[in-house]
Amino acid sequence: MSRYTITVTGTVTGKVRSDPDAVIGYDPPLRTYFLQAFPHEETDEPALWLGTRDRAFETLEDLRHTAISHGYDFMPLPPELAAKLVDDKAAASGRPDRDGVLGELLKHLDQPN
């Protein structure tokens, strides 16, 4: 399972707040991307925990859209981190690295201007 620290912003309480210690990653057994943020002070259970079911989020775009629908966002991801997440999924599934639409975007971002 990959785990990377990112910042997630949220407006669920009506105020803008951020969690600079949120975690995003890929869970090979569940075949999904996941996102955890805003741990409860007493229980440590995250207020935001997406990606707990099999194939819940097969793309980072799906994960982001669901986070937004819950009042949270984690973009922009640095291109290097987005590439690592795509590579983590590819390595776990045995597919070639960086395939699909996101892979094409990442290849474009990696090229010099």
N, C-alpha and C positions, 0 to 999 in steps of 0.2 A: 504494500500500500504506500502510495506516495503522499507526502504531506508537505505543504509549503505555507509559510506565513504571509498573509496579505492584509490589507486594510479593507474592511467592509463598512459602508455607511448605511445608516437606517433612519427612517422618519416615522417608525411605527408609533412612537409615543407623542407625535406631533412636533417634536424637537429633532433637529438634525444631530445625530451622534455618530461616533465612529468607534470601531474596534480594530486597533492596529495589530492585534494578535490573533486575528481570525485565521482559520485553516481551510485551505482548498487542496484537493488531491484527487487521485483516482484509486478506487477500490476494486482490485481484480476479482475477488470472489463474487462481489455483487455486480460487476461489470458496469460500474457507474462512476461518474464524477460526483464529488460531495463537497459540501460547504458547511462549516460550523463557525458561529460567531456569537458574541455577547453572552458569555457564561454567567449563570446565576451566581450571586455572591456566596450563597450558602450551599447549594447543591452541586455547583459547577456544571449543571446541565445547560447546554447552549439554548438561548432563546431562538436562534435560527440553526436548524440542523436539516439540511437537504441532502438527499442521496442515501436513504436508508433502505431502499428496496432494490431488488434485482432490475438492472437496466433502467433505473429511474431517469437518469440523465446521460444519454449517449453522446451528447455534444456539450461544449462549454456554452454555446448559445442557449440551449435548452435550460441549463442550470441558471444562467443569468436571467432569462425571462421569468422563471419561477421565483427567483430571489426578488426581482422587481415587483412581481405580483404580491409578494409578502411585505413590501415596503423597504427592501434592502437593495444594495448594489455593490458590486466589487470591481467595476471597470474604471479606468482602463487597466488591464493586466499588462505588465511589461511583455514585449514580444518574446523575450527569452523564457519567461515563465510559461506563457501560453504554449510555446514549442515543447518545453519539458513535459507539460501535462499531456499534450498530444502524443509525444514519444512514450510516456508512461503507459498510456492506453494501448498504443500500437505494440509495445513490447509484451504487454500482458495478454494480448489477443492473438499474437503471432502474425499480425498484418504488417505490411510495410510501413515504415515511419512516415508520418505526416501525410496521410492520404486524405482525400475529400476536399471540400471547399475550404475548410480552415487550413489545411495543409498548403493549399495554393496561396492563400493569404499570407501565411507565415513565410513561404518561399519568396513572395514579393517583398515582404518587409525586410528580409535578410539581404536583399540585393542593395549594393551601394547606389546612392542617388546620382 
